[in-house]
């Protein structure tokens, strides 16, 4: 389909390991967002890309979290030295001007 | 900072009954978005409201944004089991869409 896709759908990792989460936005969508959804916390904004630039990184919880976007398309969210509190569903969304944000199915991250 | 409060937190209704979910903002809403989420899945866009007094309908779901633009309601008529899920309201912080802040969600169960 033509929706937002994310991979992997599920990721189990050991505490201290690094993980990479991938998002493929809808073609032509210039804006891309990462959110995190955890039990009891609801949906939290992490970072926003316009093209390849990230004008708003205010939601990244620590310097262990980073993200990049290349070619104005695919984005990767990297979490270094994972901690148990990083366990959550990571959601990606994209949109272009005048449209709502469309979300991917998410990546469920479990840190053991 | 802006906060969105949803009520009720959860709702169980008999199939065929009508129901209303509310979303109240601590500040003026510049754009209000309703999404639906099923367990383990991403968010599905339902409706977007931008003007005070605006009302939109799709199938059996109607969303309204009040004149003062600080509250929105989502009304489902003649509920069906397919309406079950978590309903989330999201708001942009002003100007262009930017990242959204979300309410904690309303969990709807529909008994056949």
Interface residues (C-beta under 8 A of the other chain):
Chain A: X4 X6 X31 X33 X35 X42 X43 X45 X48 X56 X59 X91 X93 X95 X97 X100 X101 X102 X103 X104 X105 X106 X108
Chain B: X33 X35 X40 X41 X42 X43 X44 X45 X48 X88 X90 X96 X97 X98 X99 X100 X101 X102 X103 X104 X105
